Amino acid sequence: MTTLVPALLVAGFVSLAGAQPAVAASETESPMSFYDLTVRTLDGAERPLAAYRGQVVLVVNTASECGFTPQYAGLQKLHEEYGPRGFAVLGFPSNDFGGQEPGTHAEIGEFVSSRYRVAFPLFEKVETKGDGQSQVYAFLTNGHGTPKWNFHKYLIGKDGRVAGEFPSKVTPESTTLRTAIDAELAK
């Protein structure tokens, strides 16, 4: 049985940088898994999250001007270290907390590339909460906590369901996060 998505979620997200709304797998039904969604990359290309089906994914709401911004380095290291085992980090920039991601998509891409050498996928800026909440975050927060700040993390299992969430203070280097990733990869 499918669940209908409230009308406010159907619209996708409203980017503060004037980007097009995210596209969902269905405009009238909630996805059965994270991998049923489609989003846009920083350069505006549609990317079905089905490309990650069968992998373990860590979704992070990122920001370039936050005290947690140095976590980009640890996230890149996680992506490199665990990638060969079927793991990916996916970054979703957001300006929801303290206006700490004011840049355009091009500026965000340049910043993470030059400063942190980020090679993991980053997508268009999203809203993680409120009336304009993106469908990705509507899915992630359904039955799980809403991010309280930048660099909140959601671990997605191979089945496309949320396997865990971690607040901003849980760093990419933390034993707690790495143990959870290892457990999901072992399934």
TIRO-2110 file (N, C-alpha, C; in Angstrom, 1 decimal):
// TIRO-2110
0.8, -1.2, 0.0, N, 1, A
0.0, 0.0, 0.0, CA, 1, A
0.9, 1.2, 0.0, C, 1, A
0.6, 2.2, -0.8, N, 2, A
1.4, 3.4, -0.9, CA, 2, A
0.7, 4.5, -0.1, C, 2, A
1.5, 5.4, 0.3, N, 3, A
1.0, 6.6, 1.1, CA, 3, A
1.1, 7.8, 0.2, C, 3, A
0.0, 8.6, 0.3, N, 4, A
0.0, 9.8, -0.5, CA, 4, A
0.9, 10.9, 0.2, C, 4, A
1.6, 11.6, -0.6, N, 5, A
2.5, 12.7, 0.0, CA, 5, A
1.7, 14.0, 0.1, C, 5, A
1.8, 14.7, 1.2, N, 6, A
1.0, 16.0, 1.3, CA, 6, A
1.4, 16.9, 0.2, C, 6, A
0.5, 17.7, -0.3, N, 7, A
0.7, 18.6, -1.4, CA, 7, A
1.9, 19.5, -1.2, C, 7, A
2.3, 19.9, 0.0, N, 8, A
3.4, 20.7, 0.2, CA, 8, A
4.7, 20.0, -0.1, C, 8, A
4.7, 18.7, -0.1, N, 9, A
5.9, 17.9, -0.4, CA, 9, A
6.0, 17.6, -1.9, C, 9, A
4.9, 17.5, -2.5, N, 10, A
4.9, 17.1, -4.0, CA, 10, A
5.6, 18.1, -4.8, C, 10, A
5.6, 19.4, -4.4, N, 11, A
6.3, 20.4, -5.2, CA, 11, A
7.8, 20.3, -5.2, C, 11, A
8.4, 19.4, -4.4, N, 12, A
9.9, 19.3, -4.4, CA, 12, A
10.4, 20.4, -3.5, C, 12, A
11.6, 20.8, -3.8, N, 13, A
12.2, 21.9, -3.0, CA, 13, A
12.3, 23.2, -3.7, C, 13, A
12.4, 24.2, -2.9, N, 14, A
12.6, 25.5, -3.5, CA, 14, A
14.0, 25.9, -3.2, C, 14, A
14.8, 26.1, -4.2, N, 15, A
16.2, 26.4, -4.0, CA, 15, A
16.4, 27.9, -3.7, C, 15, A
17.2, 28.3, -2.8, N, 16, A
17.4, 29.7, -2.5, CA, 16, A
18.2, 30.3, -3.6, C, 16, A
18.8, 29.5, -4.4, N, 17, A
19.7, 30.0, -5.5, CA, 17, A
18.9, 30.1, -6.8, C, 17, A
17.6, 29.8, -6.8, N, 18, A
16.8, 29.9, -8.0, CA, 18, A
16.9, 28.7, -8.9, C, 18, A
17.3, 27.5, -8.3, N, 19, A
17.3, 26.3, -9.1, CA, 19, A
15.9, 25.7, -9.3, C, 19, A
15.8, 24.8, -10.2, N, 20, A
14.6, 24.1, -10.5, CA, 20, A
14.3, 23.2, -9.3, C, 20, A
13.0, 22.9, -9.1, N, 21, A
12.7, 21.9, -8.0, CA, 21, A
13.3, 20.6, -8.3, C, 21, A
13.5, 19.8, -7.2, N, 22, A
13.9, 18.5, -7.3, CA, 22, A
12.8, 17.7, -7.9, C, 22, A
13.1, 16.6, -8.6, N, 23, A
12.1, 15.8, -9.2, CA, 23, A
12.0, 14.5, -8.5, C, 23, A
10.8, 14.0, -8.1, N, 24, A
10.6, 12.8, -7.4, CA, 24, A
10.2, 11.7, -8.4, C, 24, A
10.4, 10.5, -7.9, N, 25, A
10.1, 9.3, -8.8, CA, 25, A
8.6, 9.4, -9.1, C, 25, A
7.8, 9.9, -8.2, N, 26, A
6.3, 10.0, -8.5, CA, 26, A
5.9, 11.3, -7.9, C, 26, A
5.0, 12.0, -8.7, N, 27, A
4.5, 13.3, -8.2, CA, 27, A
3.3, 13.1, -7.3, C, 27, A
2.8, 11.9, -7.1, N, 28, A
1.6, 11.7, -6.2, CA, 28, A
1.8, 10.7, -5.1, C, 28, A
2.9, 9.9, -5.1, N, 29, A
3.0, 8.9, -4.1, CA, 29, A
4.4, 9.0, -3.5, C, 29, A
4.5, 8.7, -2.2, N, 30, A
5.8, 8.7, -1.6, CA, 30, A
6.6, 7.5, -2.1, C, 30, A
8.0, 7.7, -2.1, N, 31, A
8.8, 6.6, -2.6, CA, 31, A
8.8, 5.5, -1.6, C, 31, A
9.0, 4.3, -2.1, N, 32, A
9.1, 3.1, -1.2, CA, 32, A
10.5, 3.0, -0.6, C, 32, A
11.5, 3.6, -1.3, N, 33, A
12.9, 3.6, -0.8, CA, 33, A
13.5, 4.9, -1.3, C, 33, A
14.6, 5.2, -0.6, N, 34, A
15.4, 6.4, -1.0, CA, 34, A
15.8, 6.3, -2.5, C, 34, A
16.0, 5.1, -3.0, N, 35, A
16.5, 4.9, -4.3, CA, 35, A
15.4, 5.1, -5.4, C, 35, A
14.2, 5.4, -4.9, N, 36, A
13.1, 5.7, -5.9, CA, 36, A
13.1, 7.2, -6.2, C, 36, A
13.9, 8.0, -5.6, N, 37, A
13.9, 9.5, -5.8, CA, 37, A
14.8, 9.9, -6.9, C, 37, A
14.6, 11.0, -7.5, N, 38, A
15.5, 11.7, -8.5, CA, 38, A
15.7, 13.1, -8.0, C, 38, A
17.0, 13.5, -8.1, N, 39, A
17.4, 14.8, -7.7, CA, 39, A
18.2, 15.5, -8.8, C, 39, A
18.7, 16.7, -8.5, N, 40, A
19.5, 17.4, -9.5, CA, 40, A
20.9, 17.6, -8.9, C, 40, A
21.9, 17.4, -9.7, N, 41, A
23.3, 17.7, -9.3, CA, 41, A
23.5, 19.2, -9.3, C, 41, A
24.7, 19.5, -8.8, N, 42, A
25.0, 21.0, -8.7, CA, 42, A
25.0, 21.6, -10.1, C, 42, A
25.3, 20.9, -11.1, N, 43, A
25.2, 21.5, -12.5, CA, 43, A
23.8, 21.4, -13.1, C, 43, A
22.8, 20.9, -12.4, N, 44, A
21.4, 20.9, -12.8, CA, 44, A
21.0, 19.7, -13.5, C, 44, A
21.8, 18.7, -13.7, N, 45, A
21.5, 17.5, -14.4, CA, 45, A
20.6, 16.6, -13.4, C, 45, A
19.6, 15.9, -14.0, N, 46, A
18.8, 15.0, -13.2, CA, 46, A
19.6, 13.8, -12.9, C, 46, A
19.5, 13.3, -11.6, N, 47, A
20.2, 12.1, -11.2, CA, 47, A
19.3, 11.2, -10.4, C, 47, A
18.9, 10.1, -11.0, N, 48, A
18.1, 9.1, -10.2, CA, 48, A
18.9, 8.5, -9.1, C, 48, A
18.4, 8.5, -7.9, N, 49, A
19.2, 7.9, -6.8, CA, 49, A
19.2, 6.4, -6.9, C, 49, A
18.5, 5.9, -7.9, N, 50, A
18.6, 4.4, -8.2, CA, 50, A
20.0, 4.1, -8.6, C, 50, A
20.8, 5.0, -9.0, N, 51, A
22.2, 4.8, -9.4, CA, 51, A
23.0, 4.2, -8.2, C, 51, A
22.4, 4.4, -7.0, N, 52, A
23.1, 4.0, -5.7, CA, 52, A
22.4, 2.8, -5.1, C, 52, A
21.4, 2.2, -5.8, N, 53, A
20.6, 1.1, -5.3, CA, 53, A
21.6, -0.1, -5.0, C, 53, A
21.4, -0.7, -3.8, N, 54, A
22.2, -1.8, -3.4, CA, 54, A
23.5, -1.4, -2.7, C, 54, A
23.7, -0.1, -2.6, N, 55, A
24.9, 0.5, -1.9, CA, 55, A
24.4, 1.0, -0.5, C, 55, A
25.3, 1.3, 0.3, N, 56, A
25.1, 2.0, 1.6, CA, 56, A
25.4, 3.4, 1.3, C, 56, A
24.6, 4.3, 1.7, N, 57, A
24.8, 5.7, 1.4, CA, 57, A
24.7, 6.6, 2.7, C, 57, A
25.5, 7.6, 2.8, N, 58, A
25.5, 8.5, 3.9, CA, 58, A
25.0, 9.9, 3.3, C, 58, A
23.9, 10.4, 3.7, N, 59, A
23.3, 11.6, 3.2, CA, 59, A
23.6, 12.7, 4.3, C, 59, A
24.2, 13.8, 3.8, N, 60, A
24.6, 14.9, 4.7, CA, 60, A
24.2, 16.2, 4.2, C, 60, A
23.5, 17.0, 5.0, N, 61, A
23.2, 18.4, 4.7, CA, 61, A
24.4, 19.3, 5.0, C, 61, A
25.0, 19.8, 3.9, N, 62, A
26.3, 20.5, 4.0, CA, 62, A
26.1, 22.0, 4.0, C, 62, A
27.1, 22.7, 4.4, N, 63, A
27.2, 24.2, 4.4, CA, 63, A
28.6, 24.6, 4.3, C, 63, A
28.9, 25.7, 3.6, N, 64, A
30.3, 26.1, 3.4, CA, 64, A
30.8, 27.1, 4.5, C, 64, A
29.9, 27.7, 5.3, N, 65, A
30.3, 28.7, 6.2, CA, 65, A
30.0, 28.3, 7.7, C, 65, A
30.1, 27.0, 8.0, N, 66, A
29.7, 26.5, 9.3, CA, 66, A
30.9, 26.0, 10.1, C, 66, A
30.7, 26.0, 11.4, N, 67, A
31.8, 25.5, 12.2, CA, 67, A
32.1, 24.0, 11.9, C, 67, A
31.1, 23.3, 11.4, N, 68, A
31.2, 21.9, 11.0, CA, 68, A
31.8, 21.7, 9.6, C, 68, A
32.0, 22.7, 8.8, N, 69, A
32.4, 22.6, 7.5, CA, 69, A
33.7, 21.8, 7.3, C, 69, A
34.6, 21.8, 8.2, N, 70, A
35.8, 20.9, 8.1, CA, 70, A
35.5, 19.4, 8.0, C, 70, A
34.2, 19.1, 8.3, N, 71, A
33.8, 17.7, 8.2, CA, 71, A
33.9, 17.2, 6.7, C, 71, A
33.9, 18.2, 5.8, N, 72, A
34.0, 17.8, 4.4, CA, 72, A
35.2, 16.9, 4.2, C, 72, A
36.3, 17.2, 4.8, N, 73, A
37.6, 16.4, 4.7, CA, 73, A
37.3, 14.9, 5.2, C, 73, A
36.7, 14.8, 6.3, N, 74, A
36.4, 13.5, 6.8, CA, 74, A
35.4, 12.7, 6.0, C, 74, A
34.4, 13.4, 5.4, N, 75, A
33.4, 12.8, 4.6, CA, 75, A
34.1, 12.3, 3.3, C, 75, A
35.0, 13.1, 2.7, N, 76, A
35.7, 12.6, 1.5, CA, 76, A
36.6, 11.4, 1.9, C, 76, A
37.2, 11.4, 3.0, N, 77, A
38.0, 10.2, 3.4, CA, 77, A
37.1, 9.0, 3.6, C, 77, A
35.9, 9.1, 4.2, N, 78, A
35.0, 8.0, 4.3, CA, 78, A
34.6, 7.5, 2.9, C, 78, A
34.3, 8.4, 2.0, N, 79, A
33.9, 8.1, 0.6, CA, 79, A
35.0, 7.3, -0.1, C, 79, A
36.2, 7.7, 0.1, N, 80, A
37.4, 7.0, -0.5, CA, 80, A
37.6, 5.7, 0.1, C, 80, A
37.6, 5.6, 1.4, N, 81, A
37.9, 4.4, 2.2, CA, 81, A
36.9, 3.3, 2.0, C, 81, A
35.6, 3.7, 2.1, N, 82, A
34.5, 2.7, 2.0, CA, 82, A
33.9, 2.5, 0.6, C, 82, A
34.2, 3.5, -0.3, N, 83, A
33.7, 3.4, -1.7, CA, 83, A
33.8, 2.1, -2.4, C, 83, A
35.0, 1.5, -2.3, N, 84, A
35.2, 0.2, -3.0, CA, 84, A
34.4, -0.9, -2.4, C, 84, A
33.8, -0.7, -1.2, N, 85, A
33.0, -1.8, -0.6, CA, 85, A
31.5, -1.5, -0.8, C, 85, A
31.2, -0.5, -1.7, N, 86, A
29.7, -0.3, -2.0, CA, 86, A
29.1, 0.8, -1.1, C, 86, A
29.9, 1.8, -0.9, N, 87, A
29.4, 2.9, 0.0, CA, 87, A
29.6, 4.3, -0.7, C, 87, A
28.7, 5.2, -0.5, N, 88, A
28.8, 6.5, -1.1, CA, 88, A
28.4, 7.6, -0.1, C, 88, A
29.0, 8.7, -0.1, N, 89, A
28.6, 9.9, 0.6, CA, 89, A
27.9, 10.8, -0.4, C, 89, A
26.7, 11.3, -0.1, N, 90, A
25.9, 12.2, -0.9, CA, 90, A
25.7, 13.5, -0.1, C, 90, A
26.1, 14.6, -0.7, N, 91, A
26.0, 15.9, 0.0, CA, 91, A
24.9, 16.7, -0.6, C, 91, A
24.0, 17.3, 0.3, N, 92, A
22.9, 18.1, -0.1, CA, 92, A
23.1, 19.5, 0.6, C, 92, A
23.7, 20.5, -0.1, N, 93, A
23.9, 21.8, 0.5, CA, 93, A
22.6, 22.4, 1.0, C, 93, A
22.6, 23.1, 2.1, N, 94, A
21.4, 23.7, 2.6, CA, 94, A
21.7, 25.0, 3.3, C, 94, A
20.8, 26.0, 3.1, N, 95, A
21.0, 27.3, 3.7, CA, 95, A
20.1, 27.5, 4.9, C, 95, A
19.5, 26.3, 5.4, N, 96, A
18.5, 26.4, 6.4, CA, 96, A
19.0, 26.8, 7.8, C, 96, A
20.2, 26.6, 8.1, N, 97, A
20.7, 26.9, 9.4, CA, 97, A
21.7, 28.0, 9.5, C, 97, A
21.3, 29.1, 10.0, N, 98, A
22.2, 30.3, 10.1, CA, 98, A
22.6, 30.9, 8.8, C, 98, A
21.9, 30.6, 7.7, N, 99, A
22.3, 31.2, 6.4, CA, 99, A
23.7, 30.8, 6.0, C, 99, A
24.2, 29.6, 6.4, N, 100, A
25.6, 29.3, 6.2, CA, 100, A
26.0, 28.6, 4.9, C, 100, A
25.0, 28.6, 4.0, N, 101, A
25.3, 28.2, 2.6, CA, 101, A
24.7, 29.1, 1.6, C, 101, A
25.2, 30.4, 1.6, N, 102, A
24.6, 31.4, 0.7, CA, 102, A
25.0, 31.3, -0.7, C, 102, A
26.0, 30.5, -1.1, N, 103, A
26.6, 30.5, -2.4, CA, 103, A
25.7, 29.9, -3.5, C, 103, A
26.0, 30.2, -4.7, N, 104, A
25.4, 29.6, -5.9, CA, 104, A
25.9, 28.2, -6.0, C, 104, A
25.2, 27.4, -6.8, N, 105, A
25.7, 26.0, -7.0, CA, 105, A
27.1, 26.0, -7.5, C, 105, A
27.5, 26.9, -8.5, N, 106, A
28.9, 27.0, -9.0, CA, 106, A
29.8, 27.3, -7.9, C, 106, A
29.5, 28.3, -7.0, N, 107, A
30.4, 28.7, -5.9, CA, 107, A
30.5, 27.5, -4.9, C, 107, A
29.5, 26.8, -4.6, N, 108, A
29.6, 25.7, -3.7, CA, 108, A
30.5, 24.6, -4.3, C, 108, A
30.4, 24.3, -5.6, N, 109, A
31.2, 23.3, -6.2, CA, 109, A
32.7, 23.7, -6.2, C, 109, A
32.9, 25.0, -6.5, N, 110, A
34.3, 25.5, -6.5, CA, 110, A
34.9, 25.4, -5.1, C, 110, A
34.1, 25.8, -4.1, N, 111, A
34.6, 25.8, -2.7, CA, 111, A
35.0, 24.4, -2.3, C, 111, A
34.1, 23.5, -2.4, N, 112, A
34.4, 22.1, -1.9, CA, 112, A
35.5, 21.5, -2.7, C, 112, A
35.6, 21.8, -4.0, N, 113, A
36.7, 21.2, -4.8, CA, 113, A
38.0, 21.7, -4.5, C, 113, A
38.1, 23.1, -4.4, N, 114, A
39.4, 23.7, -4.1, CA, 114, A
39.9, 23.6, -2.7, C, 114, A
39.0, 23.7, -1.8, N, 115, A
39.3, 23.7, -0.3, CA, 115, A
39.5, 22.3, 0.3, C, 115, A
38.5, 21.4, -0.1, N, 116, A
38.5, 20.1, 0.5, CA, 116, A
38.7, 18.9, -0.5, C, 116, A
38.9, 19.2, -1.7, N, 117, A
39.1, 18.2, -2.8, CA, 117, A
38.0, 17.2, -2.8, C, 117, A
36.8, 17.6, -2.5, N, 118, A
35.6, 16.8, -2.5, CA, 118, A
35.3, 16.2, -3.9, C, 118, A
35.2, 14.8, -3.9, N, 119, A
34.9, 14.1, -5.1, CA, 119, A
33.6, 13.4, -5.0, C, 119, A
33.0, 13.3, -3.8, N, 120, A
31.7, 12.7, -3.7, CA, 120, A
30.6, 13.6, -4.2, C, 120, A
29.5, 13.0, -4.7, N, 121, A
28.5, 13.7, -5.3, CA, 121, A
27.8, 14.8, -4.4, C, 121, A
27.7, 16.0, -5.0, N, 122, A
26.9, 17.0, -4.3, CA, 122, A
25.7, 17.4, -5.2, C, 122, A
24.6, 17.7, -4.6, N, 123, A
23.4, 18.0, -5.3, CA, 123, A
23.0, 19.4, -5.1, C, 123, A
22.0, 19.9, -5.8, N, 124, A
21.5, 21.2, -5.7, CA, 124, A
21.0, 21.5, -4.2, C, 124, A
21.1, 22.8, -3.9, N, 125, A
20.8, 23.2, -2.6, CA, 125, A
19.3, 22.8, -2.3, C, 125, A
19.1, 22.3, -1.1, N, 126, A
17.7, 21.9, -0.7, CA, 126, A
17.3, 22.5, 0.6, C, 126, A
16.0, 22.4, 0.9, N, 127, A
15.5, 22.8, 2.2, CA, 127, A
15.3, 21.5, 3.0, C, 127, A
15.8, 21.4, 4.2, N, 128, A
15.7, 20.2, 5.0, CA, 128, A
14.5, 20.1, 5.9, C, 128, A
13.8, 21.2, 6.0, N, 129, A
12.7, 21.3, 6.9, CA, 129, A
11.7, 22.4, 6.5, C, 129, A
10.5, 22.4, 7.1, N, 130, A
9.5, 23.4, 6.7, CA, 130, A
8.7, 23.1, 5.5, C, 130, A
7.9, 24.2, 5.1, N, 131, A
7.0, 24.0, 4.0, CA, 131, A
7.7, 23.7, 2.7, C, 131, A
8.9, 24.1, 2.5, N, 132, A
9.6, 23.9, 1.2, CA, 132, A
10.5, 22.7, 1.3, C, 132, A
10.4, 21.8, 2.3, N, 133, A
11.2, 20.7, 2.5, CA, 133, A
11.3, 19.8, 1.2, C, 133, A
12.5, 19.5, 0.8, N, 134, A
12.7, 18.7, -0.4, CA, 134, A
12.2, 17.3, -0.2, C, 134, A
11.9, 16.6, -1.2, N, 135, A
11.4, 15.2, -1.1, CA, 135, A
12.4, 14.3, -0.5, C, 135, A
13.7, 14.5, -0.8, N, 136, A
14.7, 13.7, -0.1, CA, 136, A
14.6, 13.8, 1.4, C, 136, A
14.5, 15.1, 1.9, N, 137, A
14.4, 15.2, 3.3, CA, 137, A
13.0, 14.9, 3.9, C, 137, A
12.0, 15.0, 3.1, N, 138, A
10.7, 14.5, 3.5, CA, 138, A
10.8, 13.0, 3.8, C, 138, A
11.5, 12.3, 2.9, N, 139, A
11.7, 10.8, 3.0, CA, 139, A
12.5, 10.5, 4.2, C, 139, A
13.7, 11.2, 4.3, N, 140, A
14.6, 10.9, 5.4, CA, 140, A
14.0, 11.2, 6.8, C, 140, A
13.2, 12.2, 6.9, N, 141, A
12.7, 12.6, 8.2, CA, 141, A
11.4, 11.9, 8.6, C, 141, A
10.8, 11.2, 7.7, N, 142, A
9.6, 10.5, 8.0, CA, 142, A
9.9, 9.3, 8.9, C, 142, A
9.6, 9.5, 10.2, N, 143, A
9.9, 8.6, 11.3, CA, 143, A
11.2, 8.7, 11.9, C, 143, A
12.0, 9.7, 11.4, N, 144, A
13.3, 10.0, 11.9, CA, 144, A
13.4, 11.5, 12.2, C, 144, A
14.4, 11.9, 13.0, N, 145, A
14.5, 13.3, 13.3, CA, 145, A
14.8, 14.2, 12.2, C, 145, A
14.4, 15.5, 12.3, N, 146, A
14.7, 16.5, 11.4, CA, 146, A
16.1, 17.1, 11.8, C, 146, A
16.9, 17.4, 10.8, N, 147, A
18.2, 18.0, 11.1, CA, 147, A
18.0, 19.2, 12.0, C, 147, A
18.9, 19.3, 13.0, N, 148, A
18.9, 20.5, 13.9, CA, 148, A
19.9, 21.5, 13.5, C, 148, A
20.9, 21.0, 12.6, N, 149, A
21.9, 21.9, 12.2, CA, 149, A
22.6, 21.3, 10.9, C, 149, A
23.5, 22.0, 10.4, N, 150, A
24.3, 21.5, 9.2, CA, 150, A
25.1, 20.3, 9.6, C, 150, A
25.3, 19.4, 8.6, N, 151, A
26.1, 18.2, 8.7, CA, 151, A
25.5, 17.2, 9.6, C, 151, A
24.1, 17.2, 9.6, N, 152, A
23.4, 16.1, 10.2, CA, 152, A
23.5, 14.9, 9.1, C, 152, A
23.6, 13.7, 9.6, N, 153, A
23.8, 12.6, 8.7, CA, 153, A
22.7, 11.5, 8.8, C, 153, A
22.3, 11.0, 7.7, N, 154, A
21.4, 9.8, 7.6, CA, 154, A
22.1, 8.7, 6.9, C, 154, A
22.1, 7.5, 7.5, N, 155, A
22.7, 6.4, 6.9, CA, 155, A
21.6, 5.6, 6.2, C, 155, A
21.7, 5.3, 4.9, N, 156, A
20.7, 4.6, 4.2, CA, 156, A
21.3, 3.2, 3.9, C, 156, A
20.5, 2.2, 4.2, N, 157, A
20.9, 0.8, 3.9, CA, 157, A
20.8, 0.4, 2.5, C, 157, A
21.3, -0.8, 2.1, N, 158, A
21.2, -1.3, 0.8, CA, 158, A
19.7, -1.4, 0.3, C, 158, A
18.8, -1.5, 1.2, N, 159, A
17.4, -1.7, 0.9, CA, 159, A
16.7, -0.3, 0.7, C, 159, A
17.4, 0.8, 0.8, N, 160, A
16.9, 2.1, 0.6, CA, 160, A
16.1, 2.7, 1.7, C, 160, A
16.2, 2.1, 2.9, N, 161, A
15.6, 2.6, 4.1, CA, 161, A
16.6, 3.3, 5.0, C, 161, A
16.1, 4.2, 5.8, N, 162, A
17.0, 4.9, 6.8, CA, 162, A
17.4, 3.9, 7.9, C, 162, A
18.7, 3.7, 8.0, N, 163, A
19.2, 2.7, 9.0, CA, 163, A
19.7, 3.4, 10.2, C, 163, A
19.9, 4.7, 10.2, N, 164, A
20.4, 5.5, 11.3, CA, 164, A
20.5, 6.9, 11.0, C, 164, A
20.6, 7.7, 12.0, N, 165, A
20.8, 9.2, 11.8, CA, 165, A
21.8, 9.6, 12.9, C, 165, A
22.6, 10.6, 12.6, N, 166, A
23.6, 11.1, 13.4, CA, 166, A
23.7, 12.6, 13.4, C, 166, A
23.6, 13.2, 14.6, N, 167, A
23.7, 14.7, 14.6, CA, 167, A
25.0, 15.2, 14.2, C, 167, A
25.1, 16.5, 14.0, N, 168, A
26.3, 17.2, 13.5, CA, 168, A
27.5, 16.9, 14.3, C, 168, A
27.4, 16.7, 15.6, N, 169, A
28.6, 16.5, 16.4, CA, 169, A
29.2, 15.1, 16.2, C, 169, A
28.5, 14.2, 15.6, N, 170, A
29.1, 12.9, 15.2, CA, 170, A
29.9, 13.1, 14.0, C, 170, A
31.2, 13.1, 14.1, N, 171, A
32.1, 13.3, 13.0, CA, 171, A
32.3, 12.1, 12.1, C, 171, A
32.7, 12.3, 10.9, N, 172, A
33.0, 11.2, 10.0, CA, 172, A
34.0, 10.2, 10.5, C, 172, A
34.9, 10.6, 11.4, N, 173, A
35.9, 9.8, 12.0, CA, 173, A
35.4, 9.0, 13.2, C, 173, A
34.2, 9.3, 13.7, N, 174, A
33.7, 8.7, 14.9, CA, 174, A
33.5, 7.2, 14.8, C, 174, A
33.8, 6.5, 15.9, N, 175, A
33.6, 5.1, 16.0, CA, 175, A
32.1, 4.7, 15.8, C, 175, A
31.3, 5.5, 16.4, N, 176, A
29.8, 5.3, 16.3, CA, 176, A
29.4, 5.2, 14.8, C, 176, A
29.7, 6.2, 14.0, N, 177, A
29.3, 6.3, 12.6, CA, 177, A
30.0, 5.1, 11.8, C, 177, A
31.3, 4.9, 12.0, N, 178, A
32.0, 3.9, 11.3, CA, 178, A
31.4, 2.5, 11.6, C, 178, A
31.1, 2.2, 12.8, N, 179, A
30.5, 1.0, 13.2, CA, 179, A
29.2, 0.7, 12.5, C, 179, A
28.4, 1.8, 12.5, N, 180, A
27.1, 1.7, 11.8, CA, 180, A
27.3, 1.4, 10.3, C, 180, A
28.2, 2.1, 9.7, N, 181, A
28.5, 1.9, 8.2, CA, 181, A
29.0, 0.4, 8.0, C, 181, A
29.9, 0.0, 8.8, N, 182, A
30.4, -1.4, 8.7, CA, 182, A
29.2, -2.4, 8.9, C, 182, A
28.3, -2.2, 9.8, N, 183, A
27.2, -3.1, 10.0, CA, 183, A
26.3, -3.1, 8.8, C, 183, A
26.0, -2.0, 8.2, N, 184, A
25.2, -2.0, 7.0, CA, 184, A
25.9, -2.6, 5.8, C, 184, A
27.2, -2.4, 5.6, N, 185, A
27.9, -3.0, 4.5, CA, 185, A
27.9, -4.5, 4.7, C, 185, A
27.9, -5.0, 5.9, N, 186, A
28.0, -6.5, 6.2, CA, 186, A
26.6, -7.2, 5.9, C, 186, A
25.6, -6.4, 5.7, N, 187, A
24.3, -7.1, 5.5, CA, 187, A
24.1, -7.6, 4.1, C, 187, A
END
